[in-house]
Amino acid sequence: MNRLLVDWTRCDGHGLCRALLPDRVDVDEWGFPVLVDATVPAGAETGVRRAVAACPALALRLETPPATP
């Protein structure tokens, strides 16, 4: 299963990820994202990819686990 990750060195706390993924992302008192659920089921991938692409700081990424033989 894929996972949503935040690169904290890039994040500026714009909050766009929260607006696009309210069921997966909350924000702390300074406006930085807090992942409520980092796992991304197949049915939610399109929305998560859209949020990753829209992040103005390029701080979000969708990680795909390596294939097992």
Secondary structure, DSSP 8 states (H G I E B T S, - for coil): -EEEEE-TTT-----HHHHH-TTTEEE-TTS-EEES--EE-GGGHHHHHHHHHH-TT--EEEE------
